[in-house]
Amino acid sequence: MALLLIGIFAGAFGAVFGLGGGIILIPVMTILFGLGATEAAAASLIGIVATSAGAASRGLRKSTANIRLGLMLEITTSIGAIVGAAIAVYLADWALFLIFAGIMLYSGVKMALAPERSEIPEDAPDGMMTFEYRDAADGDRTKRYEVQNVRSGLGMCVAAGMISSMTGVGGGSVKVPLMNIHMHIPVKVASATSSYMIGITAFSGAVIYLAAGQVLLDVAAAVSIGTYVGALTGAKIAERVQTATFKRYLSAVFFFVCFTMILKAGGYL
């Protein structure tokens, strides 16, 4: 029951910000429940798949999650994850954590201070990367946006995949600010699209753990049910939050992740 309730909170948290919830699940399962790092990672990945399924299903119905963009970015992110896993064995953990902390600090500052400039005028001509979504927090108004810096964004997703793979933290914490700040994608669309993407990556890893017999089925069942229920709730919450408020909350999350990475670098976690 405790894992179920924690899963609900982690799923809601992950769905709201597009981060998957692993940043909550892994420390809780290892510190409070005494699971090994591998067992916790396996259960967390299954929980992230459930979070993605719940959040993405609503995001697709509301046209918030951008499937075309998500699949395109997932290709280079996956390549980066493979490269990052190969490089990680040669680098010191503290260096990886400090690099990630610096990225989170920059993203948090930009999210807090930079205004949202993603919406384009209704009469602007459509391009190949022009999309639209409905913002429930703004009277369910349809807003149009154009994805910019596509090539450099694809390249930076390789780095995002590398960093997330090397540090063990979900790629959503890098991809959401990348999509919003660099590619000029509305933060709500970036979060929903990230929720869609992380399910693909997490599923690949979960299958490996399952084949290796590292999945504790009772733990995974409680976590996945909880995160799915939480994700449905979190997706509804994200829709109703004003964009400016959403960005402030997201910047606070990035500052928290930055602080956590610094503690890991110093050996305190």
C-alpha positions, 0 to 999 in steps of 0.5 A: 500500500505504501508503494502504491501511494508513493507511486501515485505521487510519483506518477502525478509529479512525473506527468505534470513535468514530463520527467517520469517520476524516477527521481522520486521512485529510485531514492524512495525504494532504495532508502526506505524499502531497502531495495538494491540499485538494480531492483529499484531501477527495474521497478522504476522503469516499469513505473515510468512506462505506466506514467507515460501510458497514462500521461500520453494517452490524455496528451494525445486526446488533447493534442498536447503531445506532439507524436511526430516531434517526439518520435523524431527526437527519440531517435537521436536521444536513444543514440545518445543514451547508447553512447553515454552508457559506453562513455560513463565507465571511463568518467568519474561519477562526481564529474558527471553529477556536477555537469548535470547539476550545471545544466539543471541550474541553467535550465532552472534560471532560464525557465524562471526568467525567460518569457514564453515566446512560442506562440505564433500569430493565427494568420502566420503561414503554415510550415512543415513544423507548424503545429497547434494545441488547445490550452485548457488554462486559457479558455481551451483556446487553440494556440499555434507554434512552430518548432525552430532550430530542428537540426541543432535540437536533434544534435542536442538530444544526443547530448541529452541522451548521453547525460541522462544515461551517464547520470541515471536520471530520466532524459525528460529533465534535459529534453523539456528545457531543450524543447522549450528554450532552444526549439521554442516549443510551448512548455506544456507541449514539451512536457506532454511530448517528453512524457510520451518519449520517455515511455519508449526509452523506459520500455526498452530498458524494462524488457532487458531487466525482465529478461534478466530476472531483475524485476520484483513483480510485487513491487513492480505491480504496486508501483505501476498501478500507482504511477498510472493512476497518478499520471492521469491525475497529473496530466489533468493538473498540468492542463489547468495550470497557467503557463507562467506558473507552470514554468516557475514550478518547473524551474523549482524542480530543476533547482531541486535536481541540481541540489540533488546532483551536487549532494551525489557528487559530494558523496552525501547521497 
